[in-house]
Amino acid sequence: MNIQVNISEYEVLGSGTVIGIDDKPIVFRVQDLIFKLVFFNDDKTNAYRLEAEPEGEKTLIIKFFNFNNPMGVGNHDPLLTGWLDVTRKIGLYFSYRVYHIESISKTLHYTWYKKTVSQ
């Protein structure tokens, strides 16, 4: 059975849950793009923070700081993370919820979307 899910102008490419292992990165491969999700604690502040840095031409490291809430922390709007087709302006978007229970690894709920960006 083939099921296609759309939310407004977004097409859902994939969605699921990953239970992390210790402090190991969670790595997604979407077509030829690679996304490494890494979790950190910043002792100077309790604020949630997200940073991204490229690693080469096709890899993006996404750093999650202080995502330690057992009730979950995530983004409100899908986050543009890259381009599936630059000439046709098809963007790749990411939504997430991160849960952390004391002394247990992170649990990540995720959804990847694609959307054609209007000109």
N, C-alpha and C positions, 0 to 999 in steps of 0.2 A: 504494500500500500504506500502510495506517495502522498505525503502531507506537506503542504506549504503554509507557513504562518507569516502573516503580515500584521504590523502594528502601524497604522497610518502609512507613511511613506517608507517605513523600514521593513525590509524582508529579513526574517530570522534565518540565519545560517546554521546556528547550532546553539544549544543551551544544555546546561547540566550542572553537576556538583562534583567538586574535587576535594578530597580530604588530604591536606598536605602531610608531608613527612618531615618531622623535625623542622629545621630551618632551611630545607632544600627549596630552590626555585621551582615554581610551577611554570612549565613551558608550553606555549600554544604555537602550533604551526598552522597558518591559514594561507593556503596556496604557497607562494614562495616567501611569505613574511613570517618572521619568528618574533614572539613576544615572551620575554622572561619576566615573570612576576616574582619579586623578592620582597620579603617583609622585614622591617627593622623596628627597633624601639629607640626613641630619642629621649634620653633621660633629662634633657633640658626643658622639654615641654610635653604636655599631654595631648596637644592638638593633633588631629588627623592631618596628614599631609601626603600628597602624591607628587612624585617627581618622575620625569622620564628622560632618558638619555639614549641616543643612538649608539649602537655597537656595530659598526660597519654600515653597509648600505641597506640591508634587508632585515636587521634585528633592532628591536627596541626593548630596552630594559625599563620596566615600570616598577618604581620603588614605592612601597606602601609603608608609611611611618605611623606607628602607634595605633594600628588597627587591632585593638585588644578588647573590644566590647563584646560580651557574650550575647547581647541583643542584636548585634550586627551593624555594620557600617557599609554604606555604598554610595554610588553616585545617583543623582536625580535624573539627569539627562544622559543619553548615550554619549560616550566619549569617542571623538574621532581619533583613530589610532594610525591610520594609513590609507593607502589608495589601492584598490583592487584593479582599477583601470583609470589611469590618469587622464587619458585623452577623452574618455567618456564621462569623466568626473564621478566615478563610482567609489564612494567612500566606505571604509571598513570601520564599524563602530563597536564599542564594548561597554557593557553594563555589568556591574558586579555587586555582590553583598559578601562581606567577610565577617565571619563569626570566630570568636576565640573563647575557648573555655579554659580556665586556669590549668596550666601545665599540660595542655593537650594542643596539638597542632591546629593550625587554621583550617576552617572549612570555607570553601569558596563556591558560591552560586554565581554562575556566569551566563551571559547571553551575548553572542556575536551577531551583528546585523550588517546588512549592506544597504546603502541608500544612494541614489543618484542626486548629486548636489545641483541645485538649480543655478543657472548662470546669472 
